[in-house]
Amino acid sequence: MKLSVQHDWKLGPSSLIDESTSLVSKNPQPLSTRPPLSKKWSQFLKHHWLAVLIGVISEILILSGAVLLTYYLANNSTSVTGNTASSDIDSSTALSFTGTRSAPANISSCTFGFTYINGKCWRLFTDPQTRENADSACMSYGGSTLVSIKNEQENNAILNFVPNSAVENLWTGLHCKANTTCNWDLESRSTDTNLVYTNFASGLSSNECVYFITAGSEAGKWKSDSCNQTMSFICELPSTIHDDNCDNIYNNHCYLRYDLSYTVAEAQTFCKTKCANLVSINSANENRYVQSIYNDTNGYIQLGAMLLSSDDIYWLDGSLPVYNNIKRTLNGNCLFMSVSKHRRGFWYTVECTQRSWFLCKRPAGIVC
């Protein structure tokens, strides 16, 4: 749609157009000759020298900045060895970072002093513990779990990762029941009960807790024993992209904790200002990691989800509902997670107007 503006100009003493400046003069004068070009430039510079000077200085600064940026990028493109650690696994590169040196952007690395092995992060603990205590120890390191072994390559990698023959057996994250059903990660309550890869020495046994043999003729094989036995163990985390602007990083995501009492709507609006959403949880291991962020407190935190029906969860960040840890449905449709010691990790429905602390989640590496 074009807007037309009509002006009703009237000539008069106060008019913008004066009769003395009419396009057609009552007393026409002969045309004067045009001043030479050099004289025009002199007059232009006389009246606009400051603007010209500022423009010239700006161009010099822009060119200088481009030269310096090119020099900086050229020098930094060759310095990527500062965060690389050695490993006994030939096909892997171990990456770690501390508070003074950061890992290269967009390169998978490990937190909590873990070592990067074939896409995973492992850390060996040689102090023997019961299965339960070993799992608790892993939990204190960023919600890590006891090691899982999903294929022959990972099975062989453990033998190379633990070359010390003094470490005879290692607890794994495999837990079996009734000599028939096994699951990785004791607390996962996962619906995936099918073991794609196994390496038991002589079939399953009646004991629940599975360990890995590191020495002797059965090195690399698995057996089960009483969970009260004490053994060394390996904790495992997923590798992640490093983020200098985030303290809590897990599986390529940054988690921002805010101990503020907001409603779900208020918390989601706040998270948006941080280029994030209220936290979504898409696996048992991620649920475990979120718990580890709140190991210093009791109570509840908000999740970025609404329960539309008994088994239909809607995540505010668009995540698919692939994991569910609802313990009880009460009044309301919003989901809270318990971070209390005795009910840690379970989800409950509450009224969406209820206030609580919350956790924001965004992809790692984003500068907001």
C-alpha positions in Angstrom: 0.0 0.0 0.0 1.5 3.4 -1.0 0.9 6.3 1.3 0.3 9.7 -0.3 1.0 12.8 1.6 -0.7 16.1 0.5 0.9 19.4 1.3 -1.2 22.5 1.1 1.6 25.1 0.8 0.5 28.8 0.6 2.7 31.6 -0.4 3.0 34.4 2.1 5.4 36.3 4.3 6.1 33.2 6.3 6.0 30.7 3.4 8.8 28.2 2.9 9.0 29.5 -0.7 9.6 33.2 -1.1 8.8 35.1 -4.3 12.3 36.5 -4.4 13.6 32.9 -4.9 11.2 31.9 -7.6 12.6 29.6 -10.3 11.7 32.3 -12.9 13.3 35.6 -12.1 11.6 38.8 -13.1 14.9 40.3 -14.1 16.9 37.5 -15.8 20.7 37.8 -15.6 23.2 36.3 -18.0 24.6 32.8 -17.0 27.9 33.0 -15.2 30.7 30.7 -16.1 31.3 27.6 -13.9 34.2 27.8 -11.5 37.2 25.5 -12.3 37.1 21.9 -10.7 40.2 22.6 -8.5 38.4 25.6 -7.0 35.4 23.4 -6.2 37.6 20.9 -4.4 39.3 23.7 -2.5 35.9 25.1 -1.4 34.7 21.5 -0.5 37.8 20.8 1.6 37.6 24.2 3.2 34.2 23.5 4.6 34.4 19.7 5.1 38.1 19.1 6.0 37.2 17.5 9.4 34.9 14.9 7.9 37.5 14.0 5.2 40.2 13.6 7.9 38.0 11.3 10.0 37.3 9.2 7.0 41.0 8.8 6.1 41.9 7.9 9.7 39.0 5.3 9.8 40.3 3.7 6.6 43.8 3.4 8.0 42.5 1.8 11.2 40.4 -0.7 9.3 43.3 -1.7 7.1 45.6 -2.0 10.1 43.1 -4.2 11.9 42.7 -6.5 9.0 46.5 -7.0 8.8 46.8 -7.7 12.5 43.9 -10.2 12.4 45.5 -12.0 9.5 48.8 -12.2 11.3 47.1 -13.5 14.5 45.1 -16.3 12.7 48.2 -17.4 10.8 50.2 -17.8 14.0 47.5 -19.6 16.0 46.6 -22.1 13.3 49.8 -24.0 14.1 49.6 -24.1 17.9 47.2 -26.9 18.8 49.5 -29.2 20.8 49.2 -27.5 24.2 46.3 -29.7 25.5 47.2 -33.1 24.1 48.1 -35.9 26.5 49.6 -39.2 25.6 47.8 -42.5 25.7 48.6 -46.1 25.3 45.8 -46.5 22.8 47.4 -46.0 19.4 44.2 -44.8 17.6 43.2 -42.2 20.2 44.3 -38.8 21.4 43.9 -37.9 25.1 42.7 -34.4 25.7 42.3 -32.6 29.0 42.1 -29.0 30.1 42.7 -27.1 33.3 41.8 -23.7 34.6 44.8 -22.1 32.8 44.8 -23.8 29.4 41.8 -24.4 27.3 41.2 -27.1 24.7 40.8 -26.1 21.0 37.2 -25.1 20.1 35.0 -27.8 18.6 37.4 -30.6 19.5 36.2 -33.4 21.8 37.8 -33.3 25.2 37.4 -34.6 28.7 36.6 -33.0 32.1 37.6 -33.9 35.7 41.0 -35.2 34.6 39.6 -38.0 32.5 41.5 -39.4 29.5 40.0 -39.4 26.0 39.8 -42.9 24.6 38.0 -43.7 21.3 35.3 -41.1 21.8 34.8 -41.7 25.5 36.4 -40.3 28.7 37.9 -42.8 31.2 39.6 -42.5 34.6 41.1 -45.4 36.5 40.8 -45.7 40.3 43.0 -48.4 41.8 41.8 -48.1 45.4 39.5 -51.2 45.7 35.8 -50.5 46.5 32.6 -52.4 46.7 30.4 -52.1 43.7 28.1 -49.6 45.4 30.9 -47.5 46.7 32.6 -47.5 43.3 29.5 -46.3 41.7 29.2 -43.5 44.3 32.8 -42.5 43.7 32.1 -42.2 40.0 29.0 -40.1 40.8 31.1 -37.5 42.5 33.1 -37.0 39.3 30.6 -35.1 37.2 27.9 -37.9 37.5 30.2 -40.4 35.7 29.2 -44.0 35.6 31.2 -47.3 35.9 32.7 -48.2 32.5 30.5 -49.7 29.8 31.8 -51.9 27.0 29.7 -52.0 23.8 32.1 -53.7 21.3 35.3 -55.6 20.9 37.3 -52.4 20.3 36.3 -51.0 23.7 37.0 -54.3 25.4 40.6 -54.3 24.0 41.0 -50.6 24.8 40.6 -51.4 28.5 43.4 -53.9 28.4 45.7 -51.2 27.0 44.3 -48.6 29.3 45.2 -50.7 32.4 48.6 -52.2 31.6 49.5 -52.7 35.3 49.3 -56.3 36.2 48.7 -55.4 39.8 45.2 -54.4 38.9 43.6 -57.8 38.5 39.9 -57.1 38.2 37.7 -54.0 37.5 34.1 -53.3 38.3 32.0 -52.6 35.2 28.7 -50.9 34.9 27.0 -54.1 33.9 24.4 -55.4 36.3 22.6 -58.8 35.8 19.5 -60.4 37.3 18.3 -64.0 37.5 21.1 -65.2 35.2 19.2 -63.9 32.2 18.8 -60.1 32.0 21.6 -57.6 32.1 21.7 -53.8 31.9 24.5 -51.3 31.7 24.4 -48.8 34.6 22.7 -50.0 37.7 20.6 -46.9 38.2 19.6 -46.3 34.6 16.2 -48.2 34.7 16.7 -48.3 30.9 14.2 -50.1 28.7 17.1 -51.3 26.5 17.9 -54.7 27.9 19.5 -56.2 24.8 23.3 -56.8 25.1 24.7 -56.3 21.6 28.2 -57.4 22.7 29.3 -59.7 25.6 32.6 -61.4 26.5 31.7 -63.6 29.5 34.3 -66.2 30.3 31.8 -69.1 30.7 28.3 -67.6 30.5 26.4 -65.7 33.1 26.5 -66.6 36.7 24.0 -66.2 39.6 25.9 -63.1 40.9 24.6 -59.7 40.0 27.7 -57.5 39.6 30.0 -58.0 36.5 33.7 -57.4 36.5 36.5 -57.2 33.9 39.5 -59.5 34.2 42.8 -57.6 33.3 45.5 -60.2 33.8 46.2 -63.9 33.3 44.9 -66.3 30.8 41.4 -64.9 30.9 42.4 -61.2 30.5 39.7 -59.4 28.7 36.9 -61.8 29.8 34.0 -60.9 32.0 32.8 -62.7 35.2 30.3 -61.8 37.9 30.8 -61.8 41.7 29.2 -60.6 44.9 28.6 -56.9 44.8 30.3 -56.7 48.2 33.7 -57.7 46.8 36.2 -54.9 46.6 37.9 -54.2 43.2 39.5 -51.3 41.3 37.2 -49.6 38.8 37.0 -47.2 35.8 34.6 -44.3 35.7 33.3 -43.1 32.3 32.0 -39.8 30.9 31.0 -38.9 27.3 33.5 -36.6 25.6 32.4 -33.0 25.1 33.2 -29.8 23.3 35.1 -27.4 25.5 33.5 -24.1 26.6 35.5 -21.4 28.3 32.3 -19.7 29.4 30.7 -22.6 31.2 31.5 -24.4 34.5 29.2 -27.4 34.0 29.7 -29.1 30.6 28.4 -32.5 29.7 28.0 -34.3 26.3 28.4 -31.0 24.2 26.0 -29.0 26.4 26.4 -26.3 29.0 24.3 -26.3 32.1 23.8 -23.0 34.0 22.6 -23.3 37.6 20.5 -20.4 39.1 19.5 -20.6 42.7 16.6 -18.2 42.1 12.9 -18.8 43.0 11.0 -18.4 39.7 7.9 -20.0 38.2 8.4 -22.2 35.1 7.4 -19.3 32.8 9.7 -16.8 34.5 12.6 -19.3 34.5 12.1 -20.1 30.8 12.1 -16.4 29.9 15.3 -15.9 32.0 17.0 -18.9 30.3 16.2 -17.4 26.9 18.3 -14.3 27.8 21.2 -16.7 28.2 20.7 -18.3 24.8 19.3 -21.4 26.6 16.1 -23.2 27.7 15.0 -24.8 30.9 16.9 -28.1 31.1 15.7 -31.1 29.2 16.9 -34.6 30.1 17.2 -37.2 27.4 18.8 -40.2 29.1 19.5 -41.8 32.4 23.1 -40.7 32.3 22.1 -37.1 31.7 19.7 -37.4 34.6 22.5 -38.6 36.8 24.7 -35.7 35.6 22.1 -33.1 36.5 21.9 -34.7 40.0 25.6 -34.3 40.4 25.3 -30.5 39.9 23.1 -30.4 43.0 25.1 -32.7 45.3 25.4 -29.9 47.8 21.7 -29.3 48.5 18.2 -30.8 49.0 14.9 -29.9 47.5 13.6 -29.6 43.9 14.6 -28.0 40.7 12.4 -27.2 37.6 12.6 -29.1 34.4 11.8 -27.6 31.1 8.9 -29.9 30.5 5.1 -30.3 30.7 3.2 -33.5 31.1 0.4 -33.5 28.5 -0.9 -37.0 29.5 0.2 -39.9 31.6 3.1 -40.8 29.2 3.4 -37.8 26.9 6.1 -35.3 27.9 6.6 -32.0 26.0 10.1 -30.5 26.3 10.3 -26.7 25.9 13.5 -27.0 23.9 11.9 -29.3 21.4 13.6 -32.5 22.5 11.8 -35.8 21.8 10.4 -37.6 24.9 12.9 -40.5 24.8 13.4 -40.8 28.5 11.0 -40.7 31.5 11.8 -40.8 35.2 8.5 -39.7 36.6 8.0 -41.2 40.1 4.6 -39.8 40.9 2.0 -37.5 39.3 0.5 -34.9 41.7 -1.4 -31.8 40.9 -0.3 -29.7 37.9 1.4 -30.4 34.6 4.9 -29.0 35.1 7.8 -31.3 36.0 10.2 -30.9 38.9 13.2 -33.1 39.8 14.0 -34.0 43.4 17.6 -33.4 44.3 17.1 -34.6 47.9 19.3 -37.4 49.1 16.6 -40.1 49.4 14.6 -39.3 46.3 17.4 -37.9 44.2 16.7 -37.9 40.5 13.0 -38.7 40.5 10.5 -36.4 38.7 7.2 -35.2 40.0 4.4 -33.1 38.6 3.5 -29.8 40.3 1.5 -26.7 39.5 3.2 -24.5 37.0 2.9 -21.5 39.3 5.1 -23.1 42.0 8.4 -21.4 42.4 11.8 -23.2 42.6 15.4 -23.1 41.6 16.2 -24.0 38.0 18.8 -25.1 35.5 19.3 -23.6 32.0 20.8 -25.7 29.2 22.4 -24.6 25.9 24.8 -26.1 23.3 28.4 -25.8 24.4 30.5 -23.2 22.6 27.8 -20.6 22.1 28.8 -17.1 23.0 25.7 -15.2 24.2 
